[in-house]
Amino acid sequence: MTTLAFDEDGVDVVYQGTEFRLSKDLIEGATGKSYFDVTDHEVLRIVEESPELSGQARRIGDIIR
């Protein structure tokens, strides 16, 4: 299971027991979108090749505000 913790500057990720951080700039570069318009599902796709997506996708801007 992958855990994502969002803040204003990026995302703390725990993936298969490994903790790392995805910066806001990296996420914007990977998606071609403003950080706050990227969804949690899009971030999961950056981390995992074929993530199991459940529920409604949520914008980062809505998650952290």
N, CA, C and O atoms as a MOPAC input file, in Angstrom:
PM7 MOZYME 1SCF
protein

 N      0.83000 1    -1.18500 1     0.00000 1
 C      0.00000 1     0.00000 1     0.00000 1
 C      0.87200 1     1.24400 1     0.00000 1
 O      1.88600 1     1.30100 1     0.69600 1
 N      0.47900 1     2.23400 1    -0.77700 1
 C      1.19600 1     3.49600 1    -0.86400 1
 C      0.46500 1     4.55100 1    -0.04500 1
 O     -0.75600 1     4.68600 1    -0.12500 1
 N      1.23900 1     5.29900 1     0.74800 1
 C      0.67700 1     6.37000 1     1.55900 1
 C      1.19500 1     7.70200 1     1.03200 1
 O      2.39000 1     7.86000 1     0.78400 1
 N      0.28400 1     8.65600 1     0.86300 1
 C      0.64100 1     9.99200 1     0.39400 1
 C      0.24000 1    11.02200 1     1.44100 1
 O     -0.87600 1    10.98100 1     1.95900 1
 N      1.14400 1    11.94300 1     1.75400 1
 C      0.85300 1    13.04200 1     2.67100 1
 C      1.20900 1    14.34600 1     1.95400 1
 O      2.38000 1    14.62200 1     1.69300 1
 N      0.19200 1    15.13600 1     1.64100 1
 C      0.35700 1    16.34800 1     0.84300 1
 C      0.57300 1    17.57000 1     1.72300 1
 O      0.00500 1    17.67500 1     2.81000 1
 N      1.41300 1    18.50500 1     1.23400 1
 C      1.53800 1    19.82100 1     1.84600 1
 C      1.78100 1    20.83000 1     0.73100 1
 O      1.75800 1    20.46500 1    -0.44400 1
 N      2.01100 1    22.07900 1     1.07600 1
 C      2.15800 1    23.16000 1     0.08700 1
 C      3.34400 1    22.96400 1    -0.85800 1
 O      3.32900 1    23.48500 1    -1.97300 1
 N      4.36700 1    22.22700 1    -0.43500 1
 C      5.61000 1    22.13000 1    -1.19700 1
 C      5.85200 1    20.78300 1    -1.86500 1
 O      6.83200 1    20.62700 1    -2.59300 1
 N      4.97600 1    19.80800 1    -1.63200 1
 C      5.19300 1    18.49900 1    -2.23400 1
 C      4.45400 1    17.41200 1    -1.48500 1
 O      3.52800 1    17.67200 1    -0.71600 1
 N      4.89000 1    16.18400 1    -1.72900 1
 C      4.19900 1    15.02000 1    -1.17000 1
 C      5.21400 1    14.08800 1    -0.51500 1
 O      6.22100 1    13.72600 1    -1.12300 1
 N      4.93900 1    13.70500 1     0.72900 1
 C      5.71300 1    12.66400 1     1.39300 1
 C      5.05900 1    11.33900 1     1.01600 1
 O      3.84600 1    11.17500 1     1.14500 1
 N      5.87300 1    10.39900 1     0.55100 1
 C      5.37400 1     9.12200 1     0.04300 1
 C      5.99800 1     7.97700 1     0.83200 1
 O      7.18500 1     8.01000 1     1.15700 1
 N      5.19400 1     6.97300 1     1.13500 1
 C      5.70800 1     5.70200 1     1.63800 1
 C      5.24200 1     4.65100 1     0.63700 1
 O      4.04500 1     4.39900 1     0.49800 1
 N      6.20700 1     4.03500 1    -0.06500 1
 C      5.92200 1     3.05500 1    -1.10000 1
 C      6.74300 1     1.79800 1    -0.82000 1
 O      7.97400 1     1.83600 1    -0.81700 1
 N      6.06400 1     0.71100 1    -0.59100 1
 C      6.70600 1    -0.57300 1    -0.29200 1
 C      7.74900 1    -0.43500 1     0.81600 1
 O      8.84700 1    -0.98400 1     0.72600 1
 N      7.38500 1     0.31100 1     1.86500 1
 C      8.26700 1     0.47300 1     3.01500 1
 C      9.34800 1     1.52200 1     2.86100 1
 O     10.10500 1     1.76100 1     3.80200 1
 N      9.44300 1     2.15300 1     1.70100 1
 C     10.45100 1     3.18000 1     1.46500 1
 C      9.80300 1     4.55700 1     1.51000 1
 O      8.79900 1     4.80300 1     0.84100 1
 N     10.38700 1     5.45300 1     2.30700 1
 C      9.87400 1     6.80900 1     2.42200 1
 C     10.69200 1     7.74600 1     1.54900 1
 O     11.92200 1     7.68900 1     1.54500 1
 N      9.99900 1     8.61500 1     0.80300 1
 C     10.67500 1     9.62600 1    -0.00100 1
 C      9.72600 1    10.78900 1    -0.23200 1
 O      8.55000 1    10.73300 1     0.12600 1
 N     10.25300 1    11.83500 1    -0.83000 1
 C      9.46900 1    13.05100 1    -1.06100 1
 C      9.45500 1    13.36400 1    -2.55100 1
 O     10.48100 1    13.28100 1    -3.22700 1
 N      8.27000 1    13.72700 1    -3.05400 1
 C      8.12900 1    14.25100 1    -4.40700 1
 C      7.91000 1    15.75200 1    -4.27200 1
 O      6.95500 1    16.18900 1    -3.63000 1
 N      8.78700 1    16.53500 1    -4.87300 1
 C      8.66400 1    17.98900 1    -4.76900 1
 C      7.54400 1    18.50700 1    -5.66200 1
 O      7.14500 1    17.85800 1    -6.62900 1
 N      7.06200 1    19.65600 1    -5.32600 1
 C      6.03700 1    20.34400 1    -6.11300 1
 C      6.50100 1    20.48700 1    -7.55800 1
 O      5.73500 1    20.21700 1    -8.48300 1
 N      7.75200 1    20.91200 1    -7.76200 1
 C      8.29600 1    21.10000 1    -9.11200 1
 C      8.34000 1    19.79700 1    -9.89500 1
 O      8.01800 1    19.78300 1   -11.08300 1
 N      8.72700 1    18.71800 1    -9.26100 1
 C      8.78000 1    17.41700 1    -9.92900 1
 C      7.38400 1    16.99500 1   -10.38200 1
 O      7.21000 1    16.52300 1   -11.50500 1
 N      6.40600 1    17.16200 1    -9.52100 1
 C      5.03200 1    16.78000 1    -9.84500 1
 C      4.49300 1    17.63300 1   -10.98800 1
 O      3.83500 1    17.11600 1   -11.89000 1
 N      4.76800 1    18.94000 1   -10.95600 1
 C      4.33000 1    19.80900 1   -12.04400 1
 C      4.99300 1    19.42200 1   -13.35600 1
 O      4.34400 1    19.42800 1   -14.40300 1
 N      6.27900 1    19.08500 1   -13.31300 1
 C      6.98600 1    18.67400 1   -14.52800 1
 C      6.46800 1    17.36400 1   -15.09100 1
 O      6.37800 1    17.19900 1   -16.30800 1
 N      6.12700 1    16.43500 1   -14.21500 1
 C      5.65300 1    15.11700 1   -14.64900 1
 C      4.24300 1    15.16900 1   -15.21700 1
 O      3.89700 1    14.38100 1   -16.09700 1
 N      3.42400 1    16.10100 1   -14.71500 1
 C      2.02500 1    16.15200 1   -15.13900 1
 C      1.72400 1    17.27100 1   -16.13500 1
 O      0.72400 1    17.21700 1   -16.85100 1
 N      2.58800 1    18.28100 1   -16.17800 1
 C      2.33600 1    19.42900 1   -17.04000 1
 C      1.21200 1    20.31800 1   -16.52400 1
 O      0.63500 1    21.10300 1   -17.27600 1
 N      0.90600 1    20.18800 1   -15.23700 1
 C     -0.18300 1    20.95200 1   -14.62100 1
 C      0.32800 1    21.68700 1   -13.39900 1
 O      1.37900 1    21.35500 1   -12.85000 1
 N     -0.43200 1    22.69300 1   -12.97900 1
 C     -0.14700 1    23.37800 1   -11.72700 1
 C     -0.29200 1    22.37200 1   -10.58400 1
 O     -1.20300 1    21.54400 1   -10.59700 1
 N      0.59300 1    22.43900 1    -9.61000 1
 C      0.59900 1    21.50000 1    -8.48500 1
 C     -0.77800 1    21.35700 1    -7.84600 1
 O     -1.21700 1    20.24300 1    -7.55800 1
 N     -1.45700 1    22.47400 1    -7.62300 1
 C     -2.73700 1    22.44100 1    -6.92200 1
 C     -3.87000 1    21.85300 1    -7.76800 1
 O     -4.92800 1    21.52100 1    -7.23400 1
 N     -3.65800 1    21.72200 1    -9.08100 1
 C     -4.65500 1    21.12200 1    -9.97000 1
 C     -4.42800 1    19.63100 1   -10.21000 1
 O     -5.28500 1    18.96100 1   -10.78600 1
 N     -3.29000 1    19.11000 1    -9.77600 1
 C     -2.98700 1    17.68300 1    -9.91400 1
 C     -3.83800 1    16.91000 1    -8.90800 1
 O     -4.09400 1    17.39600 1    -7.80700 1
 N     -4.27500 1    15.70700 1    -9.28400 1
 C     -5.08900 1    14.89500 1    -8.36700 1
 C     -4.22600 1    13.87100 1    -7.63400 1
 O     -3.10500 1    13.56000 1    -8.03900 1
 N     -4.78800 1    13.36000 1    -6.54500 1
 C     -4.09400 1    12.30800 1    -5.80200 1
 C     -3.89200 1    11.07000 1    -6.68000 1
 O     -2.88300 1    10.38000 1    -6.53800 1
 N     -4.82500 1    10.78000 1    -7.57600 1
 C     -4.67400 1     9.63100 1    -8.48000 1
 C     -3.49900 1     9.83000 1    -9.43500 1
 O     -2.78100 1     8.87800 1    -9.74200 1
 N     -3.30200 1    11.05300 1    -9.90400 1
 C     -2.16600 1    11.33000 1   -10.79500 1
 C     -0.84200 1    11.13300 1   -10.05700 1
 O      0.11400 1    10.60700 1   -10.62600 1
 N     -0.78500 1    11.55100 1    -8.79700 1
 C      0.44100 1    11.35000 1    -8.01100 1
 C      0.68400 1     9.85400 1    -7.81600 1
 O      1.82500 1     9.40200 1    -7.91900 1
 N     -0.35200 1     9.08800 1    -7.54100 1
 C     -0.18500 1     7.63200 1    -7.40400 1
 C      0.37400 1     7.01900 1    -8.68000 1
 O      1.18800 1     6.09700 1    -8.62500 1
 N     -0.05900 1     7.52700 1    -9.82700 1
 C      0.44900 1     7.00300 1   -11.10900 1
 C      1.92400 1     7.33100 1   -11.30800 1
 O      2.62600 1     6.59100 1   -11.99700 1
 N      2.40800 1     8.42500 1   -10.72000 1
 C      3.83600 1     8.75100 1   -10.77200 1
 C      4.62400 1     7.73300 1    -9.95300 1
 O      5.70700 1     7.30800 1   -10.35400 1
 N      4.07100 1     7.34500 1    -8.80400 1
 C      4.76100 1     6.45900 1    -7.87300 1
 C      4.68400 1     4.99900 1    -8.30700 1
 O      5.68900 1     4.28900 1    -8.28200 1
 N      3.50000 1     4.54800 1    -8.70400 1
 C      3.26900 1     3.14600 1    -9.03900 1
 C      2.94800 1     2.99700 1   -10.52200 1
 O      2.33300 1     3.87500 1   -11.12700 1
 N      3.37100 1     1.88200 1   -11.09600 1
 C      3.11100 1     1.62700 1   -12.51200 1
 C      1.62400 1     1.40200 1   -12.77900 1
 O      1.06900 1     1.97800 1   -13.71400 1
 N      0.98500 1     0.57700 1   -11.97400 1
 C     -0.44600 1     0.27900 1   -12.13200 1
 C     -1.14000 1     0.32600 1   -10.77300 1
 O     -1.45900 1    -0.71500 1   -10.19800 1
 N     -1.37300 1     1.53700 1   -10.26000 1
 C     -1.97300 1     1.62900 1    -8.92300 1
 C     -3.43700 1     1.19600 1    -8.92300 1
 O     -4.13700 1     1.31200 1    -9.92900 1
 N     -3.87900 1     0.69600 1    -7.77600 1
 C     -5.29700 1     0.40600 1    -7.58500 1
 C     -5.95600 1     1.69200 1    -7.11700 1
 O     -5.77100 1     2.12200 1    -5.97900 1
 N     -6.72600 1     2.29800 1    -8.00600 1
 C     -7.36200 1     3.57400 1    -7.70000 1
 C     -8.76800 1     3.32400 1    -7.18100 1
 O     -9.54800 1     2.58900 1    -7.78500 1
 N     -9.07600 1     3.94500 1    -6.05800 1
 C    -10.41500 1     3.79300 1    -5.50400 1
 C    -10.94700 1     5.16100 1    -5.11700 1
 O    -10.18300 1     6.06900 1    -4.78800 1
 N    -12.24600 1     5.29700 1    -5.15800 1
 C    -12.86800 1     6.55800 1    -4.79400 1
 C    -12.67700 1     7.61800 1    -5.85600 1
 O    -12.08500 1     7.37700 1    -6.90900 1
 N    -13.18100 1     8.77200 1    -5.56100 1
 C    -13.11200 1     9.92300 1    -6.45900 1
 C    -11.72900 1    10.55800 1    -6.37700 1
 O    -11.17600 1    10.70600 1    -5.28700 1
 N    -11.17100 1    10.93200 1    -7.52100 1
 C     -9.90000 1    11.65700 1    -7.52900 1
 C    -10.11100 1    13.02300 1    -6.88800 1
 O    -11.13400 1    13.67200 1    -7.10800 1
 N     -9.12500 1    13.45500 1    -6.08700 1
 C     -9.21200 1    14.75300 1    -5.40500 1
 C     -8.02200 1    15.62100 1    -5.78900 1
 O     -6.88700 1    15.14500 1    -5.82900 1
 N     -8.28200 1    16.89800 1    -6.07100 1
 C     -7.22000 1    17.85000 1    -6.38400 1
 C     -6.38700 1    18.11200 1    -5.13000 1
 O     -6.91400 1    18.16000 1    -4.01900 1
 N     -5.08400 1    18.28000 1    -5.32900 1
 C     -4.20800 1    18.60100 1    -4.20500 1
 C     -4.66400 1    19.90500 1    -3.54800 1
 O     -4.64000 1    20.01800 1    -2.32200 1
 N     -5.07500 1    20.88200 1    -4.34200 1
 C     -5.55800 1    22.13800 1    -3.79300 1
 C     -6.72300 1    21.95800 1    -2.83000 1
 O     -6.84400 1    22.69600 1    -1.85100 1
 N     -7.57700 1    20.98400 1    -3.10400 1
 C     -8.71200 1    20.70400 1    -2.21400 1
 C     -8.28600 1    19.91100 1    -0.97600 1
 O     -8.88700 1    20.05000 1     0.08900 1
 N     -7.26900 1    19.09600 1    -1.11500 1
 C     -6.80200 1    18.26800 1    -0.01400 1
 C     -6.12300 1    19.11000 1     1.06700 1
 O     -6.36700 1    18.90300 1     2.25500 1
 N     -5.27900 1    20.04800 1     0.66600 1
 C     -4.47600 1    20.78000 1     1.65800 1
 C     -5.14400 1    22.06100 1     2.14200 1
 O     -4.62600 1    22.70900 1     3.05200 1
 N     -6.25800 1    22.43800 1     1.57200 1
 C     -6.91600 1    23.67700 1     2.02000 1
 C     -8.03700 1    23.38500 1     2.93700 1
 O     -8.70300 1    24.30600 1     3.41200 1

